[in-house]
Amino acid sequence: MFSQLQKAALAGLLLASGFTAQASAQEPHAWLDPGLLAAAKAEGGEMVIYSDTNEGEGLPLWKLFTEATGIKVNYVRGADPPLMARMLLEYRAGQKSWDVAQLGTIDKIPPQLLLQYDPAEAKNISPDARDPGRRWYGLYANYNSPAYNTQHVKASELPASYEEFAQHKEWAGHVAIDGTDSEWLSAMYQYFGDDKATAIVKALVAGLQPVVTDGHLAQARSVGSGEYWVSLNNFVNLTMNVKLAGGPIDYFALDPVALTFGAVGISAMAPHPNTAQLAANFLLSKECETFLAKFGRIPTRADVESNPPGIVAALSKKKVITVSLSPQDEHKWQQKFNELFKGH
């Protein structure tokens, strides 16, 4: 449930985002199934969401849901690893603690924790963003690409490949990469093959001496502030989030572009199962993805344009590799990442 302080902050956030309560109320809610809403209201008119989305986006987004449905939202925000650990502990204890999870690592949650379901709005998202097991659905795309501070690096200086990237030794010590970029590393090996990928990554580490950081959003902000000049890899939507806030930052695409998804799943033990399905359908709706695009999130729906327009088309000119790692595979690739980047 939102506090009075949060409510006051939300009004300003919504106004800055171009969403007012009046405008929201006047728009049709194609995702809002009357029968499901009635069933949700019968469950008590509230829900719990676990999310890794920062409060600046998450709170005003769920305010739109509350305005449309009257359902109160208890928003629990945290980083993916502690949230996933919490979910697993609660499952083992048989606790019905949460209804919906909105995470960038939801594909790594043990499948028995997630309900199999078929939200009506899922037909409108990219096929790549639909879990074959019907346990999660992507509401925004995390494309992986380098980024640079436009005050420290000129666009004309940008490399056209990772091999060229490794030659920019004048950037040594000013390059950053997040310490959990196992999906990006997996895509590199899938694209180049084991021997070539190992050689390229070792050259990047030796030539650029990248700083291993903690947190993709924090890294994007650090590049935007000039603390680092270049990200060896980051999520394009976070780069755009900082750029839209006025930061001198932009992305540039190199082959391969790893693709993962920020996705929604429903607890197999949801205390409010009908409410959870209504909320999941909302997250996949045009209304929701249009709202998130204002913060730089890249939509999974073809009928919602990125902000600024053309990001998906530009990235699609490169080799895009969709990556979904099992917990075992992620552990393997994280170990490989640590060996290559944290041992230098």
Secondary structure, 3 states (H helix, E strand, C coil): CCCHHHHHHHHHHHHHCCCCHHHHHHCCCCCCCHHHHHHHHHCCCEEEEEECCCHHHHHHHHHHHHHHHCCEEEEEECCHHHHHHHHHHHHHCCCCCCCEEEECCHHHCCHHHECCCCCHHHHHECHHHECCCCCCEEEEEEEEEEEEECCCCCHHHCCCCHHHHCCCHHHCCCEEEECCCHHHHHHHHHHHCHHHHHHHHHHHHHHHCCEEECCHHHHHHHHHHCCCCEEEEEEHHHHHHHHHCCCCEEECCCCCEEEEEEEEEEECCCCCHHHHHHHHHHHCCHHHHHHHHCCCCEECECCCCCCCCCHHHHHCCCCEEECCCCHHHHHHHHHHHHHHHCCC
